[in-house]
Amino acid sequence: MSNFLDRFSNVQGGVKQGQIKDYISKISPTGDFTEIVDVRVILNSWSNILTTPRRTYIDDPEYGSELYKFVFAQADDKTIEDIKNEIAYSLRRYDDRAKIIDIKVEHIRSRKGFVVNLFFEYDKQKEQLKLIIDENIYFNILRTD
């Protein structure tokens, strides 16, 4: 007899062979978690990796990134290069299903932080992920420690 996870996976229809699928914690109109497929899975995964500080995820302390450490860093070219390296390292380590094409980082002028525009390719589709890493993320981390 199959276990509950196998039965759950088997009843989920509409997914083609080779298509990736996941669920996000947004409740759908049917009252279930929202099912996402293909590039939305990548966007969700990468966003989670980059906004989760390392050593805060109990099951895998190395999961996440250390982007929050750059919020109060000097706004110069070296910091931008360090941010790009941290993004590439974290994504290669935890989710390499898509190919990074380019990473653009701009410091926010009105407050501490930066905006990341991550351009990537998945299944011959070019996509973009935009993240804002600012002082709010930094202070939320401090509150949970």
SVG drawing of the C-alpha trace seen along z (x, -y; Angstrom):
<svg xmlns="http://www.w3.org/2000/svg" viewBox="-13 -59 49 61">
<polyline fill="none" stroke="black" stroke-width="0.4" points="0.0,0.0 1.3,-3.4 1.9,-6.1 0.0,-9.3 2.6,-11.4 2.5,-9.0 -1.3,-9.1 -1.3,-12.9 1.2,-13.1 -0.8,-10.7 -4.1,-12.6 -2.6,-15.9 -3.4,-16.2 -2.5,-18.6 1.3,-18.3 3.1,-17.3 6.1,-14.9 9.3,-16.8 7.3,-19.8 8.2,-20.8 5.5,-21.6 5.3,-22.9 2.9,-24.5 3.0,-27.9 1.3,-28.8 -1.2,-31.1 -4.7,-29.7 -6.5,-29.1 -10.2,-29.8 -10.8,-26.0 -9.3,-26.3 -6.1,-24.4 -2.5,-25.6 -1.8,-27.2 -0.1,-25.0 2.6,-26.5 4.5,-25.0 7.6,-25.6 9.2,-29.0 7.0,-30.1 8.6,-27.3 12.0,-28.7 11.0,-32.2 9.5,-31.0 12.5,-28.8 15.1,-31.5 13.2,-34.2 13.1,-31.9 16.8,-31.1 18.0,-34.7 15.7,-36.2 16.3,-33.4 19.4,-34.3 21.8,-31.4 21.6,-29.8 17.9,-30.6 16.4,-27.5 16.4,-24.8 16.6,-21.7 19.5,-23.0 21.5,-25.8 23.5,-26.4 20.3,-27.0 19.8,-30.6 22.1,-33.5 23.9,-36.2 22.5,-39.1 21.2,-40.8 24.8,-41.4 25.2,-43.9 22.3,-46.1 24.6,-48.5 27.7,-47.9 29.4,-50.7 27.7,-51.5 30.6,-50.8 31.6,-48.5 33.2,-46.0 30.0,-45.6 28.0,-45.1 30.5,-42.5 30.3,-40.7 26.5,-40.7 26.6,-39.2 29.0,-36.5 26.8,-35.7 23.7,-35.3 25.5,-33.1 27.0,-30.9 23.7,-30.5 21.7,-29.6 24.3,-27.2 24.3,-25.5 20.6,-25.1 18.8,-25.4 20.6,-25.2 17.6,-24.3 17.9,-27.5 20.8,-29.4 21.7,-32.8 22.2,-35.2 22.9,-38.5 22.7,-40.0 22.1,-43.8 22.4,-45.4 21.5,-49.0 21.7,-50.6 18.6,-52.3 19.1,-56.1 16.2,-56.8 17.1,-54.1 19.7,-51.4 19.6,-48.5 19.7,-47.4 17.6,-46.1 18.6,-42.9 17.4,-42.2 18.3,-38.6 17.9,-37.6 17.8,-33.9 16.8,-31.3 14.7,-28.2 13.4,-25.8 14.2,-28.3 12.3,-31.1 14.0,-34.2 12.7,-35.5 13.5,-38.1 13.4,-38.0 13.4,-41.3 14.1,-41.4 14.4,-44.3 16.8,-43.7 16.6,-46.5 16.8,-47.5 13.4,-46.0 14.7,-42.5 17.7,-43.2 15.7,-44.3 13.3,-41.4 16.2,-39.0 17.4,-40.7 13.9,-40.4 13.9,-36.6 17.4,-36.0"/>
</svg>
